[in-house]
Amino acid sequence: MTVPEIIDKLKEEFEIGILKVTEFRGDFWVQVNNEVHHDLMETLYRKYNFEFLSDIVGVDYPRRNERADVIYNLYSIKNNQRIFIKLQAGGEVKPRSVTDIWNGADWMEREVYDLLGVQFTNHPNLKRILMRDDFPGHPLRKDFTLTSDEVDFGVPIRTKPSGKGELGEKLE
């Protein structure tokens, strides 16, 4: 079964939950709402052999109520097929964790939470993974102020070049 045929079957089963289907350079993207998100992901895993969750990424859109797109990159090793599932979240919408389907989603969801602030319900351990626990905000949001947290690397940082090379010769 091809990916377009799988998408047609998904449209039959989850008709109200599939918002948009696009194809770009041979890859298929399915935008879904939160109501069918988890069931659709489970169907892709169990029925259509998308056994490998390659990645979960987030994209920030600060002017929207649901400010993030959460994108799941699914791959079927058995059938050599790929599909992307996209969901708007980050405001009122809190997607259900897919860690019960793919164990590897644990760290990926924690990364999206840490860097973009998207909360996943039913996640077994949703806490920061890259930033320290008391870090203010989420650094991959477009409205995050880059100068909000000063970092001390423990070494002096030269802000202006000296005008001389390693051997003391003058640089032009």
Chimera marker file (.cmm) of the C-alpha trace (Angstrom):
<marker_set name="trace">
<marker id="1" x="0.000" y="0.000" z="0.000" r="1" g="1" b="0" radius="0.5"/>
<marker id="2" x="1.366" y="3.431" z="-0.951" r="1" g="1" b="0" radius="0.5"/>
<marker id="3" x="1.391" y="6.467" z="1.332" r="1" g="1" b="0" radius="0.5"/>
<marker id="4" x="-1.423" y="8.192" z="-0.631" r="1" g="1" b="0" radius="0.5"/>
<marker id="5" x="-3.530" y="5.029" z="-0.250" r="1" g="1" b="0" radius="0.5"/>
<marker id="6" x="-2.785" y="4.995" z="3.497" r="1" g="1" b="0" radius="0.5"/>
<marker id="7" x="-3.837" y="8.645" z="3.719" r="1" g="1" b="0" radius="0.5"/>
<marker id="8" x="-7.113" y="7.825" z="1.926" r="1" g="1" b="0" radius="0.5"/>
<marker id="9" x="-7.797" y="5.087" z="4.496" r="1" g="1" b="0" radius="0.5"/>
<marker id="10" x="-6.958" y="7.516" z="7.328" r="1" g="1" b="0" radius="0.5"/>
<marker id="11" x="-9.391" y="10.067" z="5.842" r="1" g="1" b="0" radius="0.5"/>
<marker id="12" x="-12.141" y="7.459" z="5.964" r="1" g="1" b="0" radius="0.5"/>
<marker id="13" x="-11.397" y="6.535" z="9.569" r="1" g="1" b="0" radius="0.5"/>
<marker id="14" x="-10.574" y="10.000" z="10.950" r="1" g="1" b="0" radius="0.5"/>
<marker id="15" x="-12.504" y="12.241" z="8.538" r="1" g="1" b="0" radius="0.5"/>
<marker id="16" x="-13.226" y="15.131" z="10.915" r="1" g="1" b="0" radius="0.5"/>
<marker id="17" x="-9.735" y="15.087" z="12.429" r="1" g="1" b="0" radius="0.5"/>
<marker id="18" x="-7.686" y="15.401" z="9.271" r="1" g="1" b="0" radius="0.5"/>
<marker id="19" x="-7.489" y="19.091" z="8.466" r="1" g="1" b="0" radius="0.5"/>
<marker id="20" x="-5.128" y="19.194" z="5.510" r="1" g="1" b="0" radius="0.5"/>
<marker id="21" x="-3.000" y="16.887" z="3.377" r="1" g="1" b="0" radius="0.5"/>
<marker id="22" x="-0.101" y="18.194" z="1.344" r="1" g="1" b="0" radius="0.5"/>
<marker id="23" x="2.604" y="16.630" z="-0.755" r="1" g="1" b="0" radius="0.5"/>
<marker id="24" x="5.972" y="18.304" z="-1.255" r="1" g="1" b="0" radius="0.5"/>
<marker id="25" x="8.807" y="16.700" z="-3.208" r="1" g="1" b="0" radius="0.5"/>
<marker id="26" x="7.451" y="13.218" z="-2.667" r="1" g="1" b="0" radius="0.5"/>
<marker id="27" x="6.846" y="13.607" z="1.084" r="1" g="1" b="0" radius="0.5"/>
<marker id="28" x="3.324" y="13.582" z="2.479" r="1" g="1" b="0" radius="0.5"/>
<marker id="29" x="2.216" y="15.858" z="5.323" r="1" g="1" b="0" radius="0.5"/>
<marker id="30" x="-1.020" y="15.302" z="7.225" r="1" g="1" b="0" radius="0.5"/>
<marker id="31" x="-2.263" y="18.046" z="9.522" r="1" g="1" b="0" radius="0.5"/>
<marker id="32" x="-4.555" y="16.729" z="12.253" r="1" g="1" b="0" radius="0.5"/>
<marker id="33" x="-6.449" y="18.134" z="15.219" r="1" g="1" b="0" radius="0.5"/>
<marker id="34" x="-5.751" y="17.115" z="18.780" r="1" g="1" b="0" radius="0.5"/>
<marker id="35" x="-8.928" y="15.038" z="19.143" r="1" g="1" b="0" radius="0.5"/>
<marker id="36" x="-7.730" y="12.347" z="16.720" r="1" g="1" b="0" radius="0.5"/>
<marker id="37" x="-3.979" y="12.862" z="17.045" r="1" g="1" b="0" radius="0.5"/>
<marker id="38" x="-3.126" y="9.977" z="19.389" r="1" g="1" b="0" radius="0.5"/>
<marker id="39" x="-5.533" y="7.465" z="17.829" r="1" g="1" b="0" radius="0.5"/>
<marker id="40" x="-4.240" y="8.291" z="14.348" r="1" g="1" b="0" radius="0.5"/>
<marker id="41" x="-0.636" y="7.846" z="15.505" r="1" g="1" b="0" radius="0.5"/>
<marker id="42" x="-1.498" y="4.486" z="17.055" r="1" g="1" b="0" radius="0.5"/>
<marker id="43" x="-3.198" y="3.413" z="13.816" r="1" g="1" b="0" radius="0.5"/>
<marker id="44" x="-0.135" y="4.377" z="11.794" r="1" g="1" b="0" radius="0.5"/>
<marker id="45" x="2.010" y="2.275" z="14.119" r="1" g="1" b="0" radius="0.5"/>
<marker id="46" x="-0.160" y="-0.815" z="14.479" r="1" g="1" b="0" radius="0.5"/>
<marker id="47" x="-1.984" y="-1.032" z="11.160" r="1" g="1" b="0" radius="0.5"/>
<marker id="48" x="0.408" y="0.581" z="8.667" r="1" g="1" b="0" radius="0.5"/>
<marker id="49" x="3.792" y="-0.425" z="10.167" r="1" g="1" b="0" radius="0.5"/>
<marker id="50" x="5.231" y="3.020" z="10.878" r="1" g="1" b="0" radius="0.5"/>
<marker id="51" x="7.385" y="1.477" z="13.568" r="1" g="1" b="0" radius="0.5"/>
<marker id="52" x="10.108" y="4.134" z="13.660" r="1" g="1" b="0" radius="0.5"/>
<marker id="53" x="9.574" y="7.630" z="15.059" r="1" g="1" b="0" radius="0.5"/>
<marker id="54" x="12.511" y="9.468" z="13.477" r="1" g="1" b="0" radius="0.5"/>
<marker id="55" x="11.937" y="12.809" z="15.115" r="1" g="1" b="0" radius="0.5"/>
<marker id="56" x="9.555" y="15.228" z="16.758" r="1" g="1" b="0" radius="0.5"/>
<marker id="57" x="10.195" y="18.885" z="16.040" r="1" g="1" b="0" radius="0.5"/>
<marker id="58" x="8.459" y="22.121" z="16.874" r="1" g="1" b="0" radius="0.5"/>
<marker id="59" x="8.127" y="25.354" z="14.936" r="1" g="1" b="0" radius="0.5"/>
<marker id="60" x="7.127" y="28.578" z="16.685" r="1" g="1" b="0" radius="0.5"/>
<marker id="61" x="4.445" y="30.932" z="15.325" r="1" g="1" b="0" radius="0.5"/>
<marker id="62" x="4.126" y="33.584" z="18.065" r="1" g="1" b="0" radius="0.5"/>
<marker id="63" x="1.132" y="35.395" z="16.543" r="1" g="1" b="0" radius="0.5"/>
<marker id="64" x="-1.138" y="32.338" z="16.714" r="1" g="1" b="0" radius="0.5"/>
<marker id="65" x="-3.092" y="31.172" z="19.765" r="1" g="1" b="0" radius="0.5"/>
<marker id="66" x="-1.668" y="27.702" z="19.252" r="1" g="1" b="0" radius="0.5"/>
<marker id="67" x="1.800" y="29.043" z="18.744" r="1" g="1" b="0" radius="0.5"/>
<marker id="68" x="3.654" y="25.860" z="17.824" r="1" g="1" b="0" radius="0.5"/>
<marker id="69" x="3.445" y="23.259" z="15.128" r="1" g="1" b="0" radius="0.5"/>
<marker id="70" x="4.503" y="19.873" z="16.459" r="1" g="1" b="0" radius="0.5"/>
<marker id="71" x="5.711" y="17.700" z="13.593" r="1" g="1" b="0" radius="0.5"/>
<marker id="72" x="6.189" y="13.946" z="13.858" r="1" g="1" b="0" radius="0.5"/>
<marker id="73" x="8.479" y="12.292" z="11.315" r="1" g="1" b="0" radius="0.5"/>
<marker id="74" x="7.358" y="8.662" z="10.983" r="1" g="1" b="0" radius="0.5"/>
<marker id="75" x="9.092" y="5.977" z="8.965" r="1" g="1" b="0" radius="0.5"/>
<marker id="76" x="8.152" y="2.432" z="8.021" r="1" g="1" b="0" radius="0.5"/>
<marker id="77" x="11.316" y="0.357" z="7.755" r="1" g="1" b="0" radius="0.5"/>
<marker id="78" x="9.353" y="-2.629" z="6.502" r="1" g="1" b="0" radius="0.5"/>
<marker id="79" x="7.702" y="-0.678" z="3.653" r="1" g="1" b="0" radius="0.5"/>
<marker id="80" x="10.353" y="2.023" z="3.095" r="1" g="1" b="0" radius="0.5"/>
<marker id="81" x="7.758" y="4.789" z="3.525" r="1" g="1" b="0" radius="0.5"/>
<marker id="82" x="7.747" y="8.127" z="5.329" r="1" g="1" b="0" radius="0.5"/>
<marker id="83" x="4.904" y="10.354" z="6.524" r="1" g="1" b="0" radius="0.5"/>
<marker id="84" x="4.831" y="13.594" z="8.492" r="1" g="1" b="0" radius="0.5"/>
<marker id="85" x="2.034" y="14.316" z="10.968" r="1" g="1" b="0" radius="0.5"/>
<marker id="86" x="1.547" y="17.941" z="11.976" r="1" g="1" b="0" radius="0.5"/>
<marker id="87" x="-0.437" y="19.284" z="14.910" r="1" g="1" b="0" radius="0.5"/>
<marker id="88" x="-0.960" y="22.842" z="16.163" r="1" g="1" b="0" radius="0.5"/>
<marker id="89" x="-0.355" y="23.097" z="19.917" r="1" g="1" b="0" radius="0.5"/>
<marker id="90" x="1.317" y="25.204" z="22.560" r="1" g="1" b="0" radius="0.5"/>
<marker id="91" x="-1.610" y="27.241" z="23.860" r="1" g="1" b="0" radius="0.5"/>
<marker id="92" x="-4.814" y="25.585" z="24.998" r="1" g="1" b="0" radius="0.5"/>
<marker id="93" x="-3.992" y="22.437" z="23.029" r="1" g="1" b="0" radius="0.5"/>
<marker id="94" x="-1.789" y="19.971" z="24.883" r="1" g="1" b="0" radius="0.5"/>
<marker id="95" x="-1.168" y="16.904" z="22.730" r="1" g="1" b="0" radius="0.5"/>
<marker id="96" x="-1.249" y="13.489" z="24.322" r="1" g="1" b="0" radius="0.5"/>
<marker id="97" x="2.184" y="11.921" z="24.612" r="1" g="1" b="0" radius="0.5"/>
<marker id="98" x="3.005" y="9.162" z="22.156" r="1" g="1" b="0" radius="0.5"/>
<marker id="99" x="5.512" y="7.521" z="24.535" r="1" g="1" b="0" radius="0.5"/>
<marker id="100" x="3.067" y="4.641" z="24.950" r="1" g="1" b="0" radius="0.5"/>
<marker id="101" x="3.440" y="3.950" z="21.210" r="1" g="1" b="0" radius="0.5"/>
<marker id="102" x="7.136" y="4.795" z="20.661" r="1" g="1" b="0" radius="0.5"/>
<marker id="103" x="9.401" y="4.716" z="23.736" r="1" g="1" b="0" radius="0.5"/>
<marker id="104" x="11.855" y="7.009" z="21.952" r="1" g="1" b="0" radius="0.5"/>
<marker id="105" x="9.313" y="9.831" z="22.021" r="1" g="1" b="0" radius="0.5"/>
<marker id="106" x="10.191" y="10.442" z="25.680" r="1" g="1" b="0" radius="0.5"/>
<marker id="107" x="13.278" y="12.573" z="25.079" r="1" g="1" b="0" radius="0.5"/>
<marker id="108" x="11.944" y="14.110" z="21.868" r="1" g="1" b="0" radius="0.5"/>
<marker id="109" x="8.801" y="15.416" z="23.596" r="1" g="1" b="0" radius="0.5"/>
<marker id="110" x="10.885" y="16.663" z="26.513" r="1" g="1" b="0" radius="0.5"/>
<marker id="111" x="13.055" y="18.618" z="24.073" r="1" g="1" b="0" radius="0.5"/>
<marker id="112" x="10.015" y="20.240" z="22.416" r="1" g="1" b="0" radius="0.5"/>
<marker id="113" x="8.666" y="21.060" z="25.870" r="1" g="1" b="0" radius="0.5"/>
<marker id="114" x="11.958" y="22.490" z="27.092" r="1" g="1" b="0" radius="0.5"/>
<marker id="115" x="12.769" y="24.634" z="24.066" r="1" g="1" b="0" radius="0.5"/>
<marker id="116" x="9.275" y="25.680" z="22.905" r="1" g="1" b="0" radius="0.5"/>
<marker id="117" x="7.031" y="25.194" z="25.933" r="1" g="1" b="0" radius="0.5"/>
<marker id="118" x="4.620" y="22.662" z="24.395" r="1" g="1" b="0" radius="0.5"/>
<marker id="119" x="3.175" y="20.513" z="27.179" r="1" g="1" b="0" radius="0.5"/>
<marker id="120" x="2.313" y="16.873" z="26.483" r="1" g="1" b="0" radius="0.5"/>
<marker id="121" x="-0.380" y="15.194" z="28.581" r="1" g="1" b="0" radius="0.5"/>
<marker id="122" x="0.254" y="11.681" z="29.942" r="1" g="1" b="0" radius="0.5"/>
<marker id="123" x="4.010" y="12.073" z="29.522" r="1" g="1" b="0" radius="0.5"/>
<marker id="124" x="5.814" y="9.909" z="32.109" r="1" g="1" b="0" radius="0.5"/>
<marker id="125" x="8.512" y="12.470" z="32.966" r="1" g="1" b="0" radius="0.5"/>
<marker id="126" x="7.879" y="15.863" z="31.367" r="1" g="1" b="0" radius="0.5"/>
<marker id="127" x="10.697" y="18.002" z="32.682" r="1" g="1" b="0" radius="0.5"/>
<marker id="128" x="13.480" y="20.056" z="31.212" r="1" g="1" b="0" radius="0.5"/>
<marker id="129" x="16.152" y="18.133" z="29.381" r="1" g="1" b="0" radius="0.5"/>
<marker id="130" x="18.552" y="20.747" z="27.965" r="1" g="1" b="0" radius="0.5"/>
<marker id="131" x="18.057" y="23.875" z="30.050" r="1" g="1" b="0" radius="0.5"/>
<marker id="132" x="18.471" y="24.045" z="33.805" r="1" g="1" b="0" radius="0.5"/>
<marker id="133" x="15.288" y="23.651" z="35.857" r="1" g="1" b="0" radius="0.5"/>
<marker id="134" x="15.073" y="27.328" z="36.876" r="1" g="1" b="0" radius="0.5"/>
<marker id="135" x="15.779" y="28.681" z="33.364" r="1" g="1" b="0" radius="0.5"/>
<marker id="136" x="13.261" y="31.426" z="32.499" r="1" g="1" b="0" radius="0.5"/>
<marker id="137" x="11.286" y="30.811" z="29.335" r="1" g="1" b="0" radius="0.5"/>
<marker id="138" x="11.821" y="28.674" z="26.271" r="1" g="1" b="0" radius="0.5"/>
<marker id="139" x="14.798" y="29.650" z="24.097" r="1" g="1" b="0" radius="0.5"/>
<marker id="140" x="13.502" y="28.563" z="20.678" r="1" g="1" b="0" radius="0.5"/>
<marker id="141" x="10.459" y="30.810" z="20.857" r="1" g="1" b="0" radius="0.5"/>
<marker id="142" x="10.856" y="33.701" z="18.462" r="1" g="1" b="0" radius="0.5"/>
<marker id="143" x="9.990" y="36.232" z="21.146" r="1" g="1" b="0" radius="0.5"/>
<marker id="144" x="12.670" y="34.936" z="23.532" r="1" g="1" b="0" radius="0.5"/>
<marker id="145" x="15.116" y="37.684" z="24.463" r="1" g="1" b="0" radius="0.5"/>
<marker id="146" x="18.633" y="36.553" z="23.704" r="1" g="1" b="0" radius="0.5"/>
<marker id="147" x="20.191" y="38.762" z="26.372" r="1" g="1" b="0" radius="0.5"/>
<marker id="148" x="17.922" y="37.564" z="29.175" r="1" g="1" b="0" radius="0.5"/>
<marker id="149" x="20.419" y="35.196" z="30.767" r="1" g="1" b="0" radius="0.5"/>
<marker id="150" x="24.114" y="35.952" z="31.037" r="1" g="1" b="0" radius="0.5"/>
<marker id="151" x="26.372" y="32.946" z="30.733" r="1" g="1" b="0" radius="0.5"/>
<marker id="152" x="29.756" y="32.744" z="32.466" r="1" g="1" b="0" radius="0.5"/>
<marker id="153" x="31.970" y="30.271" z="30.652" r="1" g="1" b="0" radius="0.5"/>
<marker id="154" x="34.753" y="30.681" z="33.206" r="1" g="1" b="0" radius="0.5"/>
<marker id="155" x="37.250" y="32.095" z="30.700" r="1" g="1" b="0" radius="0.5"/>
<marker id="156" x="37.817" y="35.703" z="29.643" r="1" g="1" b="0" radius="0.5"/>
<marker id="157" x="36.065" y="36.537" z="26.403" r="1" g="1" b="0" radius="0.5"/>
<marker id="158" x="37.838" y="39.037" z="24.123" r="1" g="1" b="0" radius="0.5"/>
<marker id="159" x="35.248" y="41.277" z="22.516" r="1" g="1" b="0" radius="0.5"/>
<marker id="160" x="37.570" y="43.212" z="20.163" r="1" g="1" b="0" radius="0.5"/>
<marker id="161" x="40.302" y="41.706" z="18.027" r="1" g="1" b="0" radius="0.5"/>
<marker id="162" x="43.770" y="42.847" z="19.082" r="1" g="1" b="0" radius="0.5"/>
<marker id="163" x="44.845" y="43.637" z="15.533" r="1" g="1" b="0" radius="0.5"/>
<marker id="164" x="47.768" y="41.215" z="15.816" r="1" g="1" b="0" radius="0.5"/>
<marker id="165" x="48.137" y="37.615" z="14.672" r="1" g="1" b="0" radius="0.5"/>
<marker id="166" x="49.373" y="34.690" z="16.720" r="1" g="1" b="0" radius="0.5"/>
<marker id="167" x="53.027" y="35.601" z="16.208" r="1" g="1" b="0" radius="0.5"/>
<marker id="168" x="52.513" y="39.296" z="16.931" r="1" g="1" b="0" radius="0.5"/>
<marker id="169" x="52.456" y="40.418" z="13.288" r="1" g="1" b="0" radius="0.5"/>
<marker id="170" x="50.069" y="43.228" z="12.427" r="1" g="1" b="0" radius="0.5"/>
<marker id="171" x="46.874" y="42.137" z="10.655" r="1" g="1" b="0" radius="0.5"/>
<marker id="172" x="45.282" y="44.213" z="7.923" r="1" g="1" b="0" radius="0.5"/>
<link id1="1" id2="2" r="1" g="1" b="0" radius="0.2"/>
<link id1="2" id2="3" r="1" g="1" b="0" radius="0.2"/>
<link id1="3" id2="4" r="1" g="1" b="0" radius="0.2"/>
<link id1="4" id2="5" r="1" g="1" b="0" radius="0.2"/>
<link id1="5" id2="6" r="1" g="1" b="0" radius="0.2"/>
<link id1="6" id2="7" r="1" g="1" b="0" radius="0.2"/>
<link id1="7" id2="8" r="1" g="1" b="0" radius="0.2"/>
<link id1="8" id2="9" r="1" g="1" b="0" radius="0.2"/>
<link id1="9" id2="10" r="1" g="1" b="0" radius="0.2"/>
<link id1="10" id2="11" r="1" g="1" b="0" radius="0.2"/>
<link id1="11" id2="12" r="1" g="1" b="0" radius="0.2"/>
<link id1="12" id2="13" r="1" g="1" b="0" radius="0.2"/>
<link id1="13" id2="14" r="1" g="1" b="0" radius="0.2"/>
<link id1="14" id2="15" r="1" g="1" b="0" radius="0.2"/>
<link id1="15" id2="16" r="1" g="1" b="0" radius="0.2"/>
<link id1="16" id2="17" r="1" g="1" b="0" radius="0.2"/>
<link id1="17" id2="18" r="1" g="1" b="0" radius="0.2"/>
<link id1="18" id2="19" r="1" g="1" b="0" radius="0.2"/>
<link id1="19" id2="20" r="1" g="1" b="0" radius="0.2"/>
<link id1="20" id2="21" r="1" g="1" b="0" radius="0.2"/>
<link id1="21" id2="22" r="1" g="1" b="0" radius="0.2"/>
<link id1="22" id2="23" r="1" g="1" b="0" radius="0.2"/>
<link id1="23" id2="24" r="1" g="1" b="0" radius="0.2"/>
<link id1="24" id2="25" r="1" g="1" b="0" radius="0.2"/>
<link id1="25" id2="26" r="1" g="1" b="0" radius="0.2"/>
<link id1="26" id2="27" r="1" g="1" b="0" radius="0.2"/>
<link id1="27" id2="28" r="1" g="1" b="0" radius="0.2"/>
<link id1="28" id2="29" r="1" g="1" b="0" radius="0.2"/>
<link id1="29" id2="30" r="1" g="1" b="0" radius="0.2"/>
<link id1="30" id2="31" r="1" g="1" b="0" radius="0.2"/>
<link id1="31" id2="32" r="1" g="1" b="0" radius="0.2"/>
<link id1="32" id2="33" r="1" g="1" b="0" radius="0.2"/>
<link id1="33" id2="34" r="1" g="1" b="0" radius="0.2"/>
<link id1="34" id2="35" r="1" g="1" b="0" radius="0.2"/>
<link id1="35" id2="36" r="1" g="1" b="0" radius="0.2"/>
<link id1="36" id2="37" r="1" g="1" b="0" radius="0.2"/>
<link id1="37" id2="38" r="1" g="1" b="0" radius="0.2"/>
<link id1="38" id2="39" r="1" g="1" b="0" radius="0.2"/>
<link id1="39" id2="40" r="1" g="1" b="0" radius="0.2"/>
<link id1="40" id2="41" r="1" g="1" b="0" radius="0.2"/>
<link id1="41" id2="42" r="1" g="1" b="0" radius="0.2"/>
<link id1="42" id2="43" r="1" g="1" b="0" radius="0.2"/>
<link id1="43" id2="44" r="1" g="1" b="0" radius="0.2"/>
<link id1="44" id2="45" r="1" g="1" b="0" radius="0.2"/>
<link id1="45" id2="46" r="1" g="1" b="0" radius="0.2"/>
<link id1="46" id2="47" r="1" g="1" b="0" radius="0.2"/>
<link id1="47" id2="48" r="1" g="1" b="0" radius="0.2"/>
<link id1="48" id2="49" r="1" g="1" b="0" radius="0.2"/>
<link id1="49" id2="50" r="1" g="1" b="0" radius="0.2"/>
<link id1="50" id2="51" r="1" g="1" b="0" radius="0.2"/>
<link id1="51" id2="52" r="1" g="1" b="0" radius="0.2"/>
<link id1="52" id2="53" r="1" g="1" b="0" radius="0.2"/>
<link id1="53" id2="54" r="1" g="1" b="0" radius="0.2"/>
<link id1="54" id2="55" r="1" g="1" b="0" radius="0.2"/>
<link id1="55" id2="56" r="1" g="1" b="0" radius="0.2"/>
<link id1="56" id2="57" r="1" g="1" b="0" radius="0.2"/>
<link id1="57" id2="58" r="1" g="1" b="0" radius="0.2"/>
<link id1="58" id2="59" r="1" g="1" b="0" radius="0.2"/>
<link id1="59" id2="60" r="1" g="1" b="0" radius="0.2"/>
<link id1="60" id2="61" r="1" g="1" b="0" radius="0.2"/>
<link id1="61" id2="62" r="1" g="1" b="0" radius="0.2"/>
<link id1="62" id2="63" r="1" g="1" b="0" radius="0.2"/>
<link id1="63" id2="64" r="1" g="1" b="0" radius="0.2"/>
<link id1="64" id2="65" r="1" g="1" b="0" radius="0.2"/>
<link id1="65" id2="66" r="1" g="1" b="0" radius="0.2"/>
<link id1="66" id2="67" r="1" g="1" b="0" radius="0.2"/>
<link id1="67" id2="68" r="1" g="1" b="0" radius="0.2"/>
<link id1="68" id2="69" r="1" g="1" b="0" radius="0.2"/>
<link id1="69" id2="70" r="1" g="1" b="0" radius="0.2"/>
<link id1="70" id2="71" r="1" g="1" b="0" radius="0.2"/>
<link id1="71" id2="72" r="1" g="1" b="0" radius="0.2"/>
<link id1="72" id2="73" r="1" g="1" b="0" radius="0.2"/>
<link id1="73" id2="74" r="1" g="1" b="0" radius="0.2"/>
<link id1="74" id2="75" r="1" g="1" b="0" radius="0.2"/>
<link id1="75" id2="76" r="1" g="1" b="0" radius="0.2"/>
<link id1="76" id2="77" r="1" g="1" b="0" radius="0.2"/>
<link id1="77" id2="78" r="1" g="1" b="0" radius="0.2"/>
<link id1="78" id2="79" r="1" g="1" b="0" radius="0.2"/>
<link id1="79" id2="80" r="1" g="1" b="0" radius="0.2"/>
<link id1="80" id2="81" r="1" g="1" b="0" radius="0.2"/>
<link id1="81" id2="82" r="1" g="1" b="0" radius="0.2"/>
<link id1="82" id2="83" r="1" g="1" b="0" radius="0.2"/>
<link id1="83" id2="84" r="1" g="1" b="0" radius="0.2"/>
<link id1="84" id2="85" r="1" g="1" b="0" radius="0.2"/>
<link id1="85" id2="86" r="1" g="1" b="0" radius="0.2"/>
<link id1="86" id2="87" r="1" g="1" b="0" radius="0.2"/>
<link id1="87" id2="88" r="1" g="1" b="0" radius="0.2"/>
<link id1="88" id2="89" r="1" g="1" b="0" radius="0.2"/>
<link id1="89" id2="90" r="1" g="1" b="0" radius="0.2"/>
<link id1="90" id2="91" r="1" g="1" b="0" radius="0.2"/>
<link id1="91" id2="92" r="1" g="1" b="0" radius="0.2"/>
<link id1="92" id2="93" r="1" g="1" b="0" radius="0.2"/>
<link id1="93" id2="94" r="1" g="1" b="0" radius="0.2"/>
<link id1="94" id2="95" r="1" g="1" b="0" radius="0.2"/>
<link id1="95" id2="96" r="1" g="1" b="0" radius="0.2"/>
<link id1="96" id2="97" r="1" g="1" b="0" radius="0.2"/>
<link id1="97" id2="98" r="1" g="1" b="0" radius="0.2"/>
<link id1="98" id2="99" r="1" g="1" b="0" radius="0.2"/>
<link id1="99" id2="100" r="1" g="1" b="0" radius="0.2"/>
<link id1="100" id2="101" r="1" g="1" b="0" radius="0.2"/>
<link id1="101" id2="102" r="1" g="1" b="0" radius="0.2"/>
<link id1="102" id2="103" r="1" g="1" b="0" radius="0.2"/>
<link id1="103" id2="104" r="1" g="1" b="0" radius="0.2"/>
<link id1="104" id2="105" r="1" g="1" b="0" radius="0.2"/>
<link id1="105" id2="106" r="1" g="1" b="0" radius="0.2"/>
<link id1="106" id2="107" r="1" g="1" b="0" radius="0.2"/>
<link id1="107" id2="108" r="1" g="1" b="0" radius="0.2"/>
<link id1="108" id2="109" r="1" g="1" b="0" radius="0.2"/>
<link id1="109" id2="110" r="1" g="1" b="0" radius="0.2"/>
<link id1="110" id2="111" r="1" g="1" b="0" radius="0.2"/>
<link id1="111" id2="112" r="1" g="1" b="0" radius="0.2"/>
<link id1="112" id2="113" r="1" g="1" b="0" radius="0.2"/>
<link id1="113" id2="114" r="1" g="1" b="0" radius="0.2"/>
<link id1="114" id2="115" r="1" g="1" b="0" radius="0.2"/>
<link id1="115" id2="116" r="1" g="1" b="0" radius="0.2"/>
<link id1="116" id2="117" r="1" g="1" b="0" radius="0.2"/>
<link id1="117" id2="118" r="1" g="1" b="0" radius="0.2"/>
<link id1="118" id2="119" r="1" g="1" b="0" radius="0.2"/>
<link id1="119" id2="120" r="1" g="1" b="0" radius="0.2"/>
<link id1="120" id2="121" r="1" g="1" b="0" radius="0.2"/>
<link id1="121" id2="122" r="1" g="1" b="0" radius="0.2"/>
<link id1="122" id2="123" r="1" g="1" b="0" radius="0.2"/>
<link id1="123" id2="124" r="1" g="1" b="0" radius="0.2"/>
<link id1="124" id2="125" r="1" g="1" b="0" radius="0.2"/>
<link id1="125" id2="126" r="1" g="1" b="0" radius="0.2"/>
<link id1="126" id2="127" r="1" g="1" b="0" radius="0.2"/>
<link id1="127" id2="128" r="1" g="1" b="0" radius="0.2"/>
<link id1="128" id2="129" r="1" g="1" b="0" radius="0.2"/>
<link id1="129" id2="130" r="1" g="1" b="0" radius="0.2"/>
<link id1="130" id2="131" r="1" g="1" b="0" radius="0.2"/>
<link id1="131" id2="132" r="1" g="1" b="0" radius="0.2"/>
<link id1="132" id2="133" r="1" g="1" b="0" radius="0.2"/>
<link id1="133" id2="134" r="1" g="1" b="0" radius="0.2"/>
<link id1="134" id2="135" r="1" g="1" b="0" radius="0.2"/>
<link id1="135" id2="136" r="1" g="1" b="0" radius="0.2"/>
<link id1="136" id2="137" r="1" g="1" b="0" radius="0.2"/>
<link id1="137" id2="138" r="1" g="1" b="0" radius="0.2"/>
<link id1="138" id2="139" r="1" g="1" b="0" radius="0.2"/>
<link id1="139" id2="140" r="1" g="1" b="0" radius="0.2"/>
<link id1="140" id2="141" r="1" g="1" b="0" radius="0.2"/>
<link id1="141" id2="142" r="1" g="1" b="0" radius="0.2"/>
<link id1="142" id2="143" r="1" g="1" b="0" radius="0.2"/>
<link id1="143" id2="144" r="1" g="1" b="0" radius="0.2"/>
<link id1="144" id2="145" r="1" g="1" b="0" radius="0.2"/>
<link id1="145" id2="146" r="1" g="1" b="0" radius="0.2"/>
<link id1="146" id2="147" r="1" g="1" b="0" radius="0.2"/>
<link id1="147" id2="148" r="1" g="1" b="0" radius="0.2"/>
<link id1="148" id2="149" r="1" g="1" b="0" radius="0.2"/>
<link id1="149" id2="150" r="1" g="1" b="0" radius="0.2"/>
<link id1="150" id2="151" r="1" g="1" b="0" radius="0.2"/>
<link id1="151" id2="152" r="1" g="1" b="0" radius="0.2"/>
<link id1="152" id2="153" r="1" g="1" b="0" radius="0.2"/>
<link id1="153" id2="154" r="1" g="1" b="0" radius="0.2"/>
<link id1="154" id2="155" r="1" g="1" b="0" radius="0.2"/>
<link id1="155" id2="156" r="1" g="1" b="0" radius="0.2"/>
<link id1="156" id2="157" r="1" g="1" b="0" radius="0.2"/>
<link id1="157" id2="158" r="1" g="1" b="0" radius="0.2"/>
<link id1="158" id2="159" r="1" g="1" b="0" radius="0.2"/>
<link id1="159" id2="160" r="1" g="1" b="0" radius="0.2"/>
<link id1="160" id2="161" r="1" g="1" b="0" radius="0.2"/>
<link id1="161" id2="162" r="1" g="1" b="0" radius="0.2"/>
<link id1="162" id2="163" r="1" g="1" b="0" radius="0.2"/>
<link id1="163" id2="164" r="1" g="1" b="0" radius="0.2"/>
<link id1="164" id2="165" r="1" g="1" b="0" radius="0.2"/>
<link id1="165" id2="166" r="1" g="1" b="0" radius="0.2"/>
<link id1="166" id2="167" r="1" g="1" b="0" radius="0.2"/>
<link id1="167" id2="168" r="1" g="1" b="0" radius="0.2"/>
<link id1="168" id2="169" r="1" g="1" b="0" radius="0.2"/>
<link id1="169" id2="170" r="1" g="1" b="0" radius="0.2"/>
<link id1="170" id2="171" r="1" g="1" b="0" radius="0.2"/>
<link id1="171" id2="172" r="1" g="1" b="0" radius="0.2"/>
</marker_set>
